[in-house]
Amino acid sequence: MNQRAKQTVAYYAAYFILGATIASLGPSLVYLGANTATHTEAWGLLFLSRSAGYLSGSLVGGRLFQRWNGSVLLSAALSIAAVALSTLPAITVFSLLMAAMFVIGACEGGLDVGCNLQLVWAYREHSAPYLNGMFLLAALGGVVSPLLLSLLGGTWGYRALALLKLPLAVAFWLIPAPDPQTEERADSKSRLKPIWFALFCLIVLIYVGGEVSFSGWLSAYAFSLNLATEQSGGMLTSFYWVGILLGRAMAIPLTRRLELRRMVSICYSGILLSLGVILLNPLSIGWLWAGALGVGVCLAPLFPTTFAFLERRAAITGSLAGILWASGSFGAMLYPWIIGQQMAQRGAYSLMAILAVSFGAAFLLFWWVSGRLQRGLTTSSL
């Protein structure tokens, strides 16, 4: 196996573990809440802490991977995350749990940025199919993690996730990092005016915030309405991640055949339809499972397709791309916390109602801004 193949296998394995770690919080909320004697209104702070760490790790990681040995940085991120994950079952103080979530989030953010950057640096202009494959592995990790927690319970589930990280942390010490790549110039494209770029950032904020909220609160939503036990709630979250996996696999051929703006519109329509069947049948276990699958399938290709559409129409530098990722991280901090408060005050139904309104607004905003972008009304010459 040549060096680039070894790098690819390592990045894919890291992204599988990244997906598994991200998906682990939602199914274990009840377990972590019981350990710390807290209730639903406080649990949203765990998403806030983890997302704050993710944002910090993403912003700092981009600079570090440009300057330092990427393999060593990935190894460090995996090792620190493994230690933090292994301590979660023993934490009984909520403030310490929030601190551990921040550390885990920072490691996740660094791992996310590092794997994406280095895979692009390894394959350069041929990186697109390898990136799609890597995102599929993250979805697979999201499917496995809730099942692992359901079968092993919170204590051994988190220890198993921690143990998975350690061999890979050692492997990265033995795999050379690819040479960093300088930002490509985009002289042939137009620059997106700040106000229109800000609207795309808002769309990304809603998307990421909605995705994290649905995945993270789904198990607690079903549990609070007596539609699932703690164990079957984890399996429901895993079923949602099956939808993510299917959606990302289906998106590869579809984005080659469909115009990207139409593809994004189909995704939003599918999300709203799936949320609608849950809202119209709030006490139906069958419709909840069907809706969760539908949301997963339609959410999966939304961000990469939106970004591809934007990148094709306007000049998006690395710094602008970083702002887009930061917008998503802020949404991941804000949305779960707000939804947790609303679920505690107004009931579990708030989850689906807030998400339906938010994704509907994002759909209308995207359709309007993308239409103007296609007509050249939102750009200026470089």
N, C-alpha and C positions, 0 to 999 in steps of 0.2 A: 504494500500500500504506500503510495507516494505521500509527500508531506501535505499537499493540499487536501488529499482525501482524508488524512488523519485529522486535519483541522476541521473539515466539514463534519465528520462524525462527532467530534468533540462539541462543536457548536450546536449540532442537532440534539445531542444528549443534554447539553446545558439548557436548551430551550424547552425540551420535554420536562425537565425538572422545574424550570421557571413556570410553565403552565400549571404543573401540579401544585406548586407552592401558592400561586395566585388563587387557585380554585379551592384551597384548603380552608380559608377563613370562613366562608359562608356556612358550610355544613357543620363547622365546629363552634358556631356562635353560642349555641345553647350550652355546650360543654364548657367553654371558656367563661361564660357568664356564671355558671354554677360554681366554678372554681373560685371566682372572685366575688361571689354573692352580689352580682349586679343584675339589672333588668334591661329590657329592650331599649329604653331611652338612652342608656349609656353605651350600648354596643356600637352605635354609629361612630363613636369616637375612635374605635379600633380601625375602621376604614379610614378615618381622617388621619390618624397617626401613620398608618402604613402608606397612604398616598403622599403624605408630606415627606416621608422618607424616600419614596419612589421618585418624587419630583427632585429632591436634593441629589439623589444618586444619579439621576439622568443628566442633570445640568453639570454636575462635577465630573461625571464619568466621561462625557464627551471630550472635555479638555484633557483628562488624564490619559485616555486611550490614544490621543493624538501625540502625546509626548513620552509616555512610558511603555514598558513592555506589556502588551495586552494580555498575554497568557498568564503572567504573574498576577495581574490585576484581577482576572477572572478567577484564578485559583484563590486569591484572598477573599473575593466576594462570596464564593461558594463555601469556604471554610467558616467565615464569620456567620453566614446565614445558617449553616448547620448547627453551630453552637447555640445561636439564638432560638432556633426551632426546637432543639432538644430541651431547652429550659421552659418552654411554654407550659407543659403540663404541671410543673412544680410551682408556677407563679400563682399566688393567692391575693396579691395586692393589685388593684386595677391600674394604678399609675405605673407600676413596673411592667404590667402587660402592655400598656400603651408604648412605653419606651422600647420594649422588645419588638413590637410591631413596627416602630420607626426604623430600627436597625435592619429588620428583615426587608422592609420596603426599600431602604437605601441600597441594599445588596441586590434586590430585584431590579431596581432602576439601572444600576451599573451593569448588571448582567445583560439586561435588555439592550442597552446602547452598545455595549461591547461586542455582543454576538452579531448584531446587525452591521456595525461598522466593519468588523474584521472579516465577515463573510463577503461583504462588498469589496474590501481590499484584496481578498484572495482571488475573486473571480472578475473584478472590474466590471466591464460592460456586459458580461455574460452572467451577472449575479441574479437576475430576476427569477428564473425557475428555482434556483437554490433557496432564495428567500421564501418563496411560496411553500417549498417543502419544509423549511424550518418552522414556519407558522403552523403548518399541519401538525408537527410534533408537539408544539405548545398546546394545541387543542386536544391531542391525544393525552397529554399529561393532565389536562383539565378533566378528562373523562375518568382517568385512573384514580386521581387523588380522592374524590368524594367516596368512591367505592372502597378505597383503602381505609379511609376514616370510618366508614360504616362497618366494615368487617373487623377492624382491629380496635376501634374505639379511639378516643382522642389521644390518650397517653401513648400507646404504641404506634398509632398512626403518625403522629408527629415525629416520634423517634425513627420510624422507618424512612420518612422524608429526609430527615437529617443524615441518616446513614447513606442514602443514595447520593448525596452531594460529595461525600468524602473521597471516594475513589476517583471521581471526575476532577476534584480539586488537585489530587496528586497527578493525574494524567496531564493537566495543563502545564505543570512544571516541565514535562518532557516534550511538549509540542511547541516549536518555535511560532511566534506570532508573525502574521504577514506584515509587510512594510506599510506604514500609513500612507494614505492617498490624500493629496491636496484637493481642495474643493474645485469642482469643474466650473468653468465659466459658461454662462448661458447667454451669449451675445445675440443669438438669433431670436430670442424671445422677448416679450414685453414685460415690463415690471408692473405687478399688481399694485394699484393704489392702496395706501394704508387702510382706509376705511373698509374697503372690500376684503382685504386680507384679514382684518379684524373680524369681519362677519364669518369668514371661513373658520377662524379660530373659535368663534362662538359655536359653530356647528360641531366642531371637533369636541369642544367642552361638553356639549349636550350628549354626543354619541358615547364618549368614554364614560362620562358620569352615569349615563343610563345603562351601559353594558355592565359596569362594575356593580351598580345597584341591583340590577336584576339577578345577576349571578350570586351576589353576596347575601341578599335578603330573601331569595326564593325559598330556601329551606325553612327559615323562620316564619315566612308568610304561610306556607303550607302547614307548619306545626301549630301556629296560633289559631288557624281556622279548623283544626282537627281533620285536616286532609292528609296528614302524614305524621308518622312518628319521627323521633330523632334519626333513626336508622333509615327509614324510607325517604325522609327529607334529603339525606345525603345522596341517595340513589336518584332522586328527582333532579338534583343539581348535576349529577353525572349525566343524566339523560339530556339535559340542556347542553352540556358540553359535547355530547354526541352530535347534536344539531350544529354546533360550531364546527366540529370536525367535518361533517357532511358539507356544510356551506362553503368551507375553504377549499375542499376538494372540487366541488362543483364550479366554483368561481374561476378556476384556472382555464377551462375551455370556454366558459361563458363570456369572460372578458375579452376573449379573442374574436368572438362573433358579434357581440352586442356593443352598441355605442355606449360609452362609459356613463354618460348622463342618464341614459335610459336604465342602465344596470343599477345605478344608485336609486333611481325612482322605484324600481321593482323591489329593491331591498326595503325601502321605507314602507312601501305599501304592504309588504308581507309582515313587517313588524307590527304595524297598526292593526292588521287583520288578526294576527295572533293574540295581541293584547286585548282586542275586542272580544274574541270568543271567551277569554278568561273573565273579562268584566261582565259579560252577559250571562255567564254560567258560573257564578262565584263559588258555589258549593259543590261543583262537579269535579271529582278527582280526574276523570278521563279527559275533560276539556283542559284542565290545568296541565296535565302531562303533554297533551297535543299542542297547547299554546306555548309551553316551554320549549318544545322541539322546534316549533315554527320560528319563535324569536331567535333561537340559536342559529338556525339555518340562514336567516335573513340578516342578522347582525354580523355574521362572520366576515363577509366580503366588503362591508360598508366602508370601513376606514381606508383600507388599501386602495379601493376603487375610487373613493373620493379624492385621495391624495394623488393617484395617478391622473385623474381628470384635471386636477389643479396644476400638476407639474407639466402636463402637456400643453396647457393653455397659457401659462405664465412662468416667468423665471423665478424659481424657488431655490435660493441659496441654502447652504447648510445651516446658517444662523436662523433663517426663516423657518426651516424645517424644525429646528430646535424649539422655536417659539410655538409651533403647532403641537409638538409633543408636550411642552410645558402646559399648554392650554388643556390638553387631555388630562394631564396629571392633576391640574387644579379641579377639573370636573370630577375626577375620581375622589378628590378630597371632599368636595362640597356636596355632591348629590347624595351619597349614602348617609351622610350625617343629617341632612334635611329630611330625607325619607324616614330615617329612624325616628326622628322627633315626631313626624306626622303619624307614623304608624302607632307610636305610643299614645298620642293624643286623640287621634281620630279613627284608629283601627287599621287592621292589616290591608284593607282595600285601598288605602292611600297609595300603596306601592304601585299597583297597576294603573290607577288613575293619573298619578303624577307622570309616570313614564309615557302613557298614551298622549297626554297633552304635550309633553316635552318633545317626543319624537315627531308628533304632528307639526309642531312649530319648526323643528329642524328641517323637516321635509319641505315645507313652504318656503323657508329661508333659502335652502339649497336650490330649489327650482328657480326662484327669482334671481339669485346672485349668479348661478351658473348660466342662466339664459342671457344675462347681460354680459357675462364673460365671453360667451360664444360670439356675441355681436361686437366684441371689442370695445364695450362701453366702460369697462372697469380697469383698463390698463393705460399706461403711458409708455412711450418709447424710452429705451435706456439711454 
